[in-house]
Each structure stands twice: as structure tokens, then as C-alpha cells.
Amino acid sequence: MSDAVWTHIRFAAIMLVIALGLLFAATHAHAETALDFAASGMGRQEAAHAPRHARVSRRTMRKVARHESRGGSGAHMLAGVYGPLAAKARQIVSACGSVVISGVRHTRVAGTRRMSEHATGHAVDIRGNPACIYAHLRGWPGGYSIDYGRVLHVHISLDGHEDGLRFAHHHVHSNTRYARR
């Protein structure tokens, strides 16, 4: 082949790579924009429509705002999460525009010595449209929390001691002391 043909082929290949790069960037930017829009609108909207008895601390609201500023769906939080639970979380994130705010973390259940389901990768916390999240959890064999208005997330677990349970987070006031026996 002549040099002119090779030059033409190289030019076509470079143009193809540039076009694919621009297409990927445009698609990725559109997805991020949609997720950012969903994430940023959800927290404020839900806080405004929370029941009057539900109190959300300033610290919790700062954490929500800090997470919103990072953007994204929180998909990176699903690394190390039990497979069927991670699949359900991805389904909810995709369908509801929700955000995974906590995956695997080595912590204890507040006020107890018991390790959290998060420590074994059998629990995730998701924030977003609670009506949509709860609709996707109908018939869920695992456990999940039902007090979204107070804590601004749904704790979802599978294949652990919370299976089949519907529960509210236990709230311990930081300035209250409890006697131990």
C-alpha cells in the first residue's frame, strides 16, 4: 500500500477514536448530571416533607450535603458487598435514582458490642426516593429499616440476623448516660 493510503487509514482511525471518546464523554456527563440532579433534589425535598416529629440533626444534614457534593451513585460503595444484596442495591439505584451511602465498613451496632451487618458485607445504606426504594423492597427476604424520615436512609440487609425484620434505628442521645449492670 502506498503512503497516501496509510495516511488516510491513520487519519480515519484517529477520527474514530476521537468520535468515540466524545460520545463516551457526552454519555457519561449526561448520566452524572442526571444522578447529581436526582441526588441533590432528593435530600432537600424529603427533609421539607418529613413528618414534624422527625428530627434530623445538623450533623446528619451536613453528611448528606457532603455526599451530594461528591456526586455519583455511590456504586463504588458496593465493593465487597454480598452478591445478591449488591445486585438489589444496583437495581434500586438504577430505578430510583438513589445513592448508596454506605457499604462495607467495620463498625459495631450503636450502643452494643455486636458487629454490624456492614462489617461482613451483608448490609448497605441507600438514600434517595423512599417511596421508590420501599416499592422495590416489597417481598424482600432480608431486613430493612422503616424510619427513613428520621435517618435519611434505608438500611438494607440480606443473609444475616436481620432477615425478615422491618425495624427502626435505635437512637441513643449522646448526652444521656446509661448504667450498666
Secondary structure as UniProt FT lines:
FT   HELIX           3..48
FT   TURN            52..53
FT   HELIX           58..70
FT   HELIX           75..78
FT   TURN            79..80
FT   HELIX           83..96
FT   STRAND          99..102
FT   TURN            110..111
FT   HELIX           117..120
FT   STRAND          123..127
FT   HELIX           130..136
FT   TURN            137..139
FT   STRAND          143..145
FT   HELIX           148..151
FT   STRAND          154..157
FT   TURN            161..164
FT   STRAND          166..167
FT   TURN            174..175
//
